[in-house]
Amino acid sequence: MKRMRMRGGYNLRLAGKPVKTLESLLEIPETIAVKAQDIPGIKPLLAVEEGAKVKCGDVLFTHKKDPRISVVAPMAGTVKEIRRGHRRALIEVIIELGRRQNFGSFGTYSIEKISEQELVDHLLKTGMWPFFRSIPFHQLADPEDRPKDIYVKTLETEPHCPDLNYVLKGKEEDLRKGIILLKKLTRGNVFLTAARTDEPYPSGFDSIEEATVIRTEAVFPAGNPHVQSYHVSPLKKNECAWYIDAQDLLAIVHLLETGKWDPVRTLTIAGAQSLRPRYVETYLGSSVKSLVDKDLADGEKRFLSGGVFSGLQIEEESYLGFYGKSLHVVREGVEREFLRFVWPGMDKYSFSSVFLSTVFPSPEYELTTSIQGEDRACIQCSSCEDVCPTDLLPQFVFKSVLAEDFDQMEGLGIQDCAECGLCTYVCPSKIEIEQIIKGGLDTILKEA
């Protein structure tokens, strides 16, 4: 067991928390989609055309740089539409589903006896490999690499994303089988994270001898594998670590034991604009409309696949992202507020305590997408430094990126950035710090 103490971090008191009553939405929907947008670093090469019939597990598109890495159809049907964006970049492949589904037969394997190479080959063949991502650059894991460590996301601290203590309750034995598989892919440790949320963490974690448990506090972003790596097992130059969501790992165990692809996940519908924030059990790539139907408040809304800090903005007519385990519905801040600058702000929420709500706090606040102002110059307030979970100096890192000073970027530890988004949220100058730093990381990766 290891204990992680994080200096920064911050919990946002956001309205719209989901109620822990699990609703099943497992009737076969009319359509689902597989998004390429949020798969990090992929250069998609289409393997299907509109009108093509696909079975569960059929390849939809591959990674141009490594064709062995493929993204497959999670369910059977007909390719209804291929949506593209700027410069014809692939956004999503929409599949019109058949009424009868067969989740395939990909062969069964013994969890204990399958070899390392057999495991890698099977994950590539069945389209499970993209669930593995690597740090420090948050790209798809390279099948030819072997990571220093592997982190299983068993703690989610981003506001209103699924509480994995609740989701994983009673699934400790399947999780243990997944850890056995991951041990075949690394010579280092496989880490689980345990922290008390509204629910105690599953007691079975402590009995999984194959894993190393990280004990911490449930403060965002303590569940981020990059943050855990920084504090528990720091990477040296040219080293990498991998991570995978616990629900995706359970799907891999299911695939090996039954030979069937499992597209079912537990996710949350949350946000102040959702009239019924709750947990639902549904399929990967479900449509927004099939999840929220008419359970929405009036007014202009923004839909996020994933969390409010790291999620992907999608349209109401669109679908959940490849990694999306939550759907957030928040209000667009488009209305004008008359003489707002002279109001004491009893209903306003501020990290820097500039409103009267600091003296009379509310347990939660409805925040909109409005940035409450315009871009200004950095004032060196150090708010971003106060919340950074990996001890960076974001106010200096982003300036080195803008100056294209690569030596200084690396000297300031840009690769330690966990891309949690807290620095952007607390910045009083409205600077997109995290996006700027991410651009620097992308440039370093490209040059390397």
N, C-alpha and C positions, 0 to 999 in steps of 0.2 A: 504494500500500500504506500502511496505517496500523498503528501498534502500540498495543495497549491494555494498560495496566498497572493492575490492579485492586488496591486496598488491602486490601479485606476478602476474603470468600469462605472456603470450608472444604470439604475433601473428607472425606466420611464413609466409614469403613472397614467396609463392610457385607457380611455373608456372603451367599452365593447368587448370585455373579457368573455370568452366562450364558457358556457355551462358544461360541466362534465357529465353529460348524458349522451351516450353514443347512439347515433341514429344511422340506420343502415340504408344506403342508397345504392343497392347492388342490382337493381333491375337494369337490364342491358340498355344503355342510352342509345339515342339515334346516332350520335357521332362522338368521336374523341379525336384528340390531336396529339402529335408528337412534335414538340418544339425543338428547334436547333438553337434558338436565341440565347438560352441560358446555359448551354453546355460549353464550358470554358475552353477556349482555344481551338474548338473544332473547325475544320475547313470541310463543310459537308459536300459530298459528292453523291448526287441522287442515284438510287438504284431502281426507282419505280417511276411510272408515269400516271397521270390522271386516268382513271378508269381501270387501273390494274387491280386484279383480285389478290389479296394478301391473306396469309394465314398467320396465326399467332407465332411470333418468332421469325417471320420473314424480314429480310433486311430492307429498310427504307432508305437509309443513306449511310455512307461510310466516311471515315476520316481520310481526307486526301493525303495527308502526310504519312498515315499508317493505315492502309485499307483493311487490316485485320480488325481494327476497332470499328464496330458497326453499331448503329442504333436501329432497333427492330420494332415491328408492330406488336404492341402489347395484347391486341385482340384482333380477331379476324373480321374482314369486311372488304370494302372497295375503296380505293383511293379517290375521294370525292374532289379534293382541291389541294393544290400545292401553292401556298402563299409565299410570296417573295416581297422583300422590302427594297431599301436603297441599294442601288447597283446590283439588283437581282439577288441580294443575299437571302438565303433561305430563312424564313421565319418559322413555318410549321407545315406539317403534312397532316391533312384532315382525312380521317377514315370514317366512312359510313358503315356502321356495324351490321352484321347479319344477326338475325334473331336467335340463332343457335350458335353457341361458342364452344370451341374445343381448344383448350389451352396447351395443346401439343403434347408430344411424347419425345423428350430429348434424351432419354436414357437415364438410368439411376446409377449413383455411385455411393460407395461407402465413405462416410465422412472421415473416418480414421485412415482408410487405406489409399485414398486417392493421392496420387503423387503431385508434387508442385507443378510440373509441366502439364500434366493432365488437367489440373485445376485451371491453370491459365488458359490453356487451349479451349476448355469447355466454356469458360466465362466469355472468351472472345467469340466463340461460335454462336452462343445463345444471346448475345447482345447485352450481357450483364456487366461487361467491363466498364462502360461509362459511369457506373455508379461509384467507381473509385476515382478520387481526385487527389492531387498532390499539393504539398506546400514545400517551399515558400511562395510559389507563383500561382497557386490555385488553378492549375491546369489539369487536364485529363492525365491520369497516371500512365506512365510508359510501361508497356508489358515487358520490355527488356531490362528495366531497372528493378532493383530490389531496395525497398525503403529501409531507412534506419529503424523506424517504428511505424506502427499502424494505430490510428485512433478511431474508435467506434463512437459515433455521436449518440451517447445515451443521456445527454443533458442538453436541453434547449432553453436558453434564457432570453431569447428575443421575445418582445412583448406579444403574447397571445398566440404564439406558435404552439404546436402540440406539446403538452407536458409529458415527456417520455417516461417519467415515473408512473404515470397513469396508463400510458399506452402499452408499456412493456410488462406490466404486472401480470405474473403468471406465465411469462414466456422466457424465463431465465434458462431453462434447459435447452431450448432452441438457440438462444443467444450463446450458450456455452459451446454448442456445436459449431456456430459461426466463428467463434474465437479459435477453435481447433483448426478450422480452414485457414484463417488469417495467419496463424503461426507458421503455416507452410510457405508463406510469401515473404517472411521477414526473419532475419536472424536476431532482431531486437525484441522489443516488448510490444504487446498488444494492450492498449490502454482503454479502460472504461472510466467514465466519470460519474461520481455519486455525489449528489447534493440534495438536501431537503428542500422541496418546493412547497406547494400546497399539499403535496403528497409525500410521504417518506419514500426514499429510494427503495427499490425492490431488495428485500433482504437476501435474495439469492445471489446478488452481485458478489458478496463476500465469499461465497462458496465456489466461485468459478476460478479454480486454481491456475488455469492457463492464462489468465489475464492479470494485469496490474491495475488496481483500482486507484483513481485519483480522487481524493476527497477535497471538496472546495465549498464555497458559498454560492448560492444561486443569484449571482449578480451578473448582469449582462456586461461583456460577452464571455463569461467563464466557460460556457459550453462550446466555444469556438476552438477547434483543434489546433489552429495556429497559435492561439494564446496558450493552450496547454503545452504545446511543444516548446514555446519560448521559456516557460517557467519550469517545466519538469524535465525535459530532455532536449536541450538546445541543439540546433543543427549547426554543423560546421560547414565551411565552404564546399560547394559541390555535393552536399548531402541533401536527401529529400526524405519526407515522410508522407504517408498516405492517410486518407480518412474516408470513412463511409458511414452513411446514416444507418442507425440500428435497424430500421424497418426494411431497408434495402438488403441488409445482411441477412435478415430472416427470410427474405424472398429467395436469396441464393441457397440457403439451407433447404427451403421447400423445393427448389428446382432440383437439387442433387438427390433428395430423398424420394421425390415422387416423379421426377421427369417432366413436371409441368411448370410453365411460366406463370408466376403469380403477379397480376397487375393491381391487386387490392392494397390500399393503404388507408391508414387512419389520419385524417387531417382536420384542421379547424376552420370554421367560418367565423370571422371576428370583425371587429371595428364598430364604431358608433353608428354607422349607416346601415348596419345589418340589424334587422328587427329580431332575429333569432340567432344570436351568437352561440355556437355549439360545436361539438365534435361529430364528425360523420365518417362512415366507412364507405369508401367509394373507389373508383378506378383511376389509375394514372391518366393524366391528360383529359380529365372531365371538363365539360364546358362550364363556363361561369353561370349560364342560365339554368343548367340542370341542378346546380348547387344552391343558388339563391332564389330562383323562381320569382315570386312576388314579395319575398321577405326583405324589402329594401325601403328605407325612408325616402321621402321626397327630396328633390334638389339634385344638384350636380355632384357626381361621385367619381372617385378614382378607385380602380381595382388593382390590387397588388397580389401577384402569385408569389407567396413567401412572406417574409417579415417586413415590417415598416422600414427597417434599416437596410436589409440586403435583398428585398424582393424585386421582382421583375414587374414593371408596369404593363398591364394588359388592358384590352378593351372589353366591354360588356359582351360583345359578340364573340369573344375569343375563348381561350382554353388555358388551363393551368400549365405551368412550365414543367420541364422535365424533372426538376428537383422540388417542385412546389408542394409543400406539405401543409400549406395554409392559404386561405383566401381572405385578404383584408379588404374591407370596403370603408373608405374614409371620405370625408366631405372635401370637395374642392373649395379652396378659399378664394372665391372670385368676387364676393360682395365687398362693397365699400363700407368702411366703418367711420361714421361721422365723428370728428373730433376725438378719435380714439386715443390720441397722444396725451390728452388731459385726463383720461379716466384712470382711476386708481388700480384697475386690473384685478378685481376680486375673482374673476372667472378666468384669468389668464395664467398660464404656466410658464415659468422661466427658470432655466438652470442657474442663471446669475443673480437670482433673487431681486429683480428690479420691480416686481409688482407686489401689491399688498397681499396677494394670495400666499406669499411666503409666510406672513404672520398668521393668516387664517387658512391653512391648506385644506384642500379637498382630497379625498382618497383617490380620485381619478379625474381626468380632464379629457374633454373632446378636442383633439387637435385637428386642424385642417392642413391642407397642403400649402397654405399661404406661408411665405417666408417672412412676413411682417416687416418689410423694408426692401432695400435694394443693396446690391454689391457695394462694398466699401473696402478701403485698404485695411490690411492686417494691423491691428492696434497692439499686438504683443501682449494680449491679456492673459495668455497661458491657460485659458480654459481647455483648449484641446489637449494640452500637456497633462492637465489634471485628470482627465478621463481616459487617457490612452492606456490600454491594458498591457502594452508591451514596452512601456518606459521610453517611447520615442519622444522626440521634440518635433511634433508635426508642423509647427509654425516655421521651422527652419528647413525641414525636409521638403515641403511643398515649394518653397522658394528656390531650393537647389534644383528641383525638377523644372521649374519655369526658366531657370537660368541655363538648363541643359548641362549642368556640372555633374557628370556621372561619378567622378571620383568622390565628390562631396556627398552625393546621394548615398553611395555605399558606405562612406565613412560615418554617416549619420544613422546607418542601420535601416535603410529603406526596406530591405528584405524581411525585416521583423514586423512590418505592417500587417495586421490581421484583417484589414479591409472591413472593419466592423461598422464604420460610418458614424461613430460617436463624435469624432472631431468636427465633422460637417454639421451635425445637429447642434452642438453647443457654441459654434462660432458666431459671435455677435455681428461680425462683418459679412455674414452670409456667403462666405467663400466655400466653394465645393472642394474642400481639402482632400477628402478621400478619393474623389474622382481624379484630381490632379496627381496624387501619389500613385494611384493605380496606373495612370498613363505612363509615369516614370518606370514602374515595374514592367509594364508591357514593352517599353523601349529597351530596357536592360535585357529582357528575355529574348527579344528579337535580335539584338546585337550579339548576344551570347551564342 
